């Protein structure tokens, strides 16, 4: 039927659309929104606007169809729940999606270290934010079904998250749902129905020293909005000499540097997979130290304050490295391997971590055990499995010596 939506502010022009019975489409500025009626806490009807985030009308119509289907399904579940409760069946409390983590902390048996729980909380918060943007009609934990979980999994892949990262996020959400499942009366854990990526993580190749030099030169003239001018050249040199991840470098704090001992000591919660009794120590007798900004007094907080704030945004934060590699003439993506719908990443900032280990192993002067603590891997086996190209070269060199 045709629904005329009244004007809502002089700045926005509304258009008449043929829509379904539950929610309608309306254009506000240059984006489409859905509008529907809902009762507030006092039982009064009010008009609710939710943006679809779409500029294209066809995409907005697809969003509307999904929105109405989800809304209709939730209303039916609410009605069934009322009938069951009146008949004496316990259906579990209604948990607001926004309060998921608080409910988990209050009712679940918490596992893992404090750093691991913090990482899990951040992953849950990321999923809740995504639901608010993509599915604003989802209001309770019970509304999250296997369809929503599968869509989030696909979105993570499209957003550029690696297979290992997606698997880790899925595992943390699975544990969270499992912790509240019995108390909340949730019959099916939606994350049980999302299959792990069995292909392993993306294979980021290491960079040769000549390639790193090209990237460094390109970074010196590169500017990324919201990032200090000297950050990227410094991060490339520091990444090569320490093997630290981009997030660790972007959030590096002055308190973690001990000039009197010429040591950089990272705190346990800076990198994922850290236990409470682990740390990473690096010498400050290295080229990256001379590229740091002037040390303030008192020396507290992040070294790169603007960069640290941008890095806190996650996937939408620091994106400059791929552009720097393109300026240096490096190919950062390869063709899809058939299993993935998107291009395979070849070079990321993580490639510097691979280069750090591989180049040191090539020298024959350090062992894998020496690198485990510096790179903060869990075991020597991890280093052996991922960075075996240097060992292969050493084995060939040994074979040549024996043949000689």
PyMOL commands that set and color helices and strands:
alter all, ss='L'
color gray80, all
select helices_A, chain A and resi 57-86+97-107+114-134+141-143+146-158+163-184+190-193+209-220+231-242+246-250+254-256+268-270+287-291+305-311+314-316+320-327+350-363+368-375+380-386+388-403
alter helices_A, ss='H'
color red, helices_A
select strands_A, chain A and resi 2-3+17-18+24-28+31-39+45-54+257-258+263-266+280-283+333-334+344-345
alter strands_A, ss='S'
color yellow, strands_A
deselect
rebuild
show_as cartoon
